[in-house]
Amino acid sequence: MEPIIKLENISFSYPEKVVFDGLNFEIYKGDRIGIKGANGSGKTTLLYIIVGLLRPQKGKVIIFGKNMEKESDFYEVRKKIGFLFQDSDDQLFSPTVEEDIAFGPLNLRIERQKVKAMVEKTIKELRIENLRKRITGTLSYGEKRIVAIATIFSTEPEILLLDEPTTGLDEETEEKIKKILISKKDITLCIVSHEINFIKDICTKLYLLEKGKLKQINF
């Protein structure tokens, strides 16, 4: 079986720091991967490289068997990948919660009537009916987090890449998200998180990102 995401000999540096030098990483269909590492170890950078928000100086990013070489390549695969930014404000920009949840499917040119049904399904699944008409800018930190998650669920992706999904959430909301992710058995997951118990409850593989390398470790 071929991996659906493959990073091959990736090198990436910021002006002040080398992050990766020959990193390799594979994600297979059905994987539920957790990644932990110290602050500044490159966890967010890794996810950005996968979705094309950053480009490696060396190496290959291969997704669904295709070498990602230009922006148009990434545009196609982003239709199948739900990416949760660490900062919810980077994800939310429509006037209301309802419009934010609809934005992704509409951007994929899905017919409006179907989008309406997808939005309803997502709102019901996450139990955020009370937030539907709220102005996004007036939401609390935790409310923004769960709405940001709703925006990626609404596109019905094949792969979820989640950057610190539970940061700032209360215990009840974290438990709600955990149950939903556990129930989505047909989705491939890669979660970056400091919350090791959250990863343990959801993921079947755990990696440590340290000194620019990913090493699979035991729970």
RAMO-V331142 format. One record per pair of residues at least 24 apart in sequence whose ideal C-beta (glycine too) atoms are under 7 Angstrom apart, sorted by the first residue. I is the first residue (numbers start at 1). J is the second residue. D is the distance in Angstrom with one decimal. If there is no record, write none. Layout:
# RAMO-V331142
i->I j->J d->D
i->I j->J d->D
This chain:
# RAMO-V331142
i->1 j->28 d->6.2
i->2 j->65 d->6.3
i->3 j->27 d->5.8
i->3 j->28 d->5.2
i->4 j->28 d->6.5
i->4 j->29 d->5.2
i->4 j->63 d->6.8
i->4 j->64 d->5.8
i->4 j->188 d->6.7
i->5 j->50 d->6.1
i->5 j->63 d->5.3
i->6 j->62 d->4.2
i->7 j->49 d->6.9
i->7 j->59 d->6.7
i->7 j->61 d->6.0
i->8 j->59 d->5.5
i->8 j->60 d->4.3
i->8 j->62 d->6.6
i->9 j->58 d->6.6
i->9 j->59 d->4.3
i->10 j->49 d->6.5
i->10 j->56 d->4.6
i->10 j->59 d->3.8
i->11 j->56 d->6.0
i->11 j->57 d->5.2
i->11 j->58 d->3.9
i->11 j->59 d->5.8
i->12 j->45 d->6.5
i->12 j->49 d->6.5
i->12 j->54 d->6.8
i->12 j->56 d->4.8
i->12 j->57 d->6.0
i->13 j->57 d->6.4
i->18 j->212 d->6.9
i->19 j->45 d->5.3
i->19 j->212 d->6.1
i->20 j->212 d->4.8
i->21 j->212 d->5.5
i->23 j->212 d->6.2
i->23 j->213 d->6.4
i->23 j->214 d->6.5
i->25 j->214 d->5.3
i->27 j->188 d->6.4
i->27 j->190 d->6.0
i->29 j->188 d->5.7
i->30 j->188 d->6.0
i->31 j->188 d->5.4
i->31 j->205 d->6.4
i->32 j->189 d->4.6
i->32 j->202 d->6.2
i->32 j->203 d->4.5
i->32 j->204 d->4.8
i->32 j->205 d->6.8
i->33 j->189 d->6.6
i->33 j->190 d->4.6
i->33 j->203 d->5.9
i->33 j->205 d->4.8
i->33 j->207 d->6.5
i->34 j->191 d->5.1
i->34 j->193 d->6.5
i->34 j->199 d->3.3
i->34 j->203 d->3.8
i->34 j->205 d->7.0
i->34 j->206 d->4.9
i->35 j->190 d->6.9
i->35 j->192 d->4.9
i->35 j->207 d->4.9
i->35 j->209 d->5.8
i->36 j->193 d->6.8
i->36 j->194 d->6.7
i->36 j->196 d->6.4
i->36 j->199 d->6.9
i->36 j->208 d->6.0
i->37 j->208 d->6.1
i->37 j->209 d->3.6
i->37 j->210 d->6.0
i->41 j->209 d->4.8
i->41 j->210 d->6.2
i->42 j->209 d->6.0
i->42 j->212 d->6.6
i->43 j->192 d->4.4
i->43 j->209 d->5.6
i->44 j->86 d->5.9
i->44 j->163 d->5.6
i->44 j->192 d->6.9
i->46 j->209 d->6.8
i->47 j->83 d->6.9
i->47 j->161 d->5.2
i->47 j->163 d->5.6
i->47 j->192 d->6.3
i->50 j->161 d->6.4
i->51 j->78 d->6.3
i->51 j->81 d->6.1
i->51 j->83 d->5.1
i->51 j->161 d->6.7
i->79 j->108 d->5.6
i->80 j->157 d->5.8
i->80 j->158 d->4.5
i->80 j->159 d->6.2
i->81 j->157 d->5.6
i->81 j->159 d->4.7
i->81 j->161 d->6.2
i->82 j->152 d->3.4
i->82 j->153 d->6.9
i->82 j->155 d->6.0
i->82 j->157 d->3.6
i->82 j->159 d->7.0
i->82 j->160 d->4.8
i->83 j->152 d->6.7
i->83 j->161 d->4.8
i->84 j->148 d->6.2
i->84 j->149 d->6.2
i->84 j->152 d->5.7
i->84 j->161 d->6.9
i->84 j->162 d->4.4
i->84 j->163 d->5.7
i->84 j->165 d->5.8
i->85 j->163 d->6.1
i->86 j->163 d->4.3
i->86 j->164 d->4.9
i->88 j->144 d->3.9
i->88 j->145 d->5.3
i->88 j->148 d->4.2
i->91 j->148 d->4.3
i->91 j->151 d->6.0
i->92 j->136 d->4.8
i->92 j->144 d->6.2
i->92 j->147 d->6.3
i->92 j->148 d->6.0
i->94 j->136 d->6.5
i->95 j->135 d->6.3
i->95 j->136 d->6.9
i->96 j->133 d->5.9
i->96 j->134 d->6.5
i->96 j->135 d->6.0
i->96 j->136 d->6.5
i->97 j->131 d->4.8
i->97 j->132 d->5.8
i->97 j->134 d->5.1
i->97 j->136 d->6.0
i->97 j->147 d->5.3
i->98 j->132 d->5.0
i->98 j->133 d->6.5
i->100 j->136 d->5.9
i->100 j->147 d->6.3
i->100 j->151 d->5.5
i->101 j->150 d->5.1
i->101 j->151 d->5.6
i->101 j->154 d->4.8
i->103 j->151 d->6.8
i->104 j->151 d->5.7
i->104 j->152 d->7.0
i->104 j->154 d->5.6
i->104 j->155 d->4.2
i->105 j->154 d->5.7
i->105 j->155 d->5.7
i->108 j->155 d->6.5
i->118 j->154 d->5.3
i->118 j->156 d->6.9
i->119 j->154 d->6.0
i->122 j->150 d->5.1
i->122 j->153 d->5.0
i->122 j->154 d->4.3
i->125 j->153 d->6.9
i->125 j->180 d->6.6
i->126 j->150 d->5.2
i->126 j->180 d->7.0
i->127 j->176 d->6.9
i->141 j->168 d->4.7
i->142 j->168 d->5.9
i->142 j->169 d->5.1
i->142 j->170 d->5.9
i->142 j->173 d->5.7
i->145 j->169 d->5.7
i->146 j->173 d->5.9
i->149 j->177 d->6.4
i->158 j->187 d->6.7
i->158 j->188 d->6.5
i->159 j->187 d->7.0
i->159 j->188 d->4.6
i->160 j->187 d->5.7
i->160 j->189 d->5.1
i->161 j->190 d->5.1
i->162 j->191 d->4.7
i->162 j->192 d->6.9
i->163 j->192 d->5.0
i->164 j->192 d->6.1
i->164 j->193 d->5.8
i->164 j->194 d->6.9
i->165 j->191 d->6.5
i->165 j->193 d->6.7
i->166 j->193 d->6.6
i->166 j->195 d->5.4
i->166 j->198 d->5.5
i->174 j->198 d->7.0
i->178 j->202 d->6.3
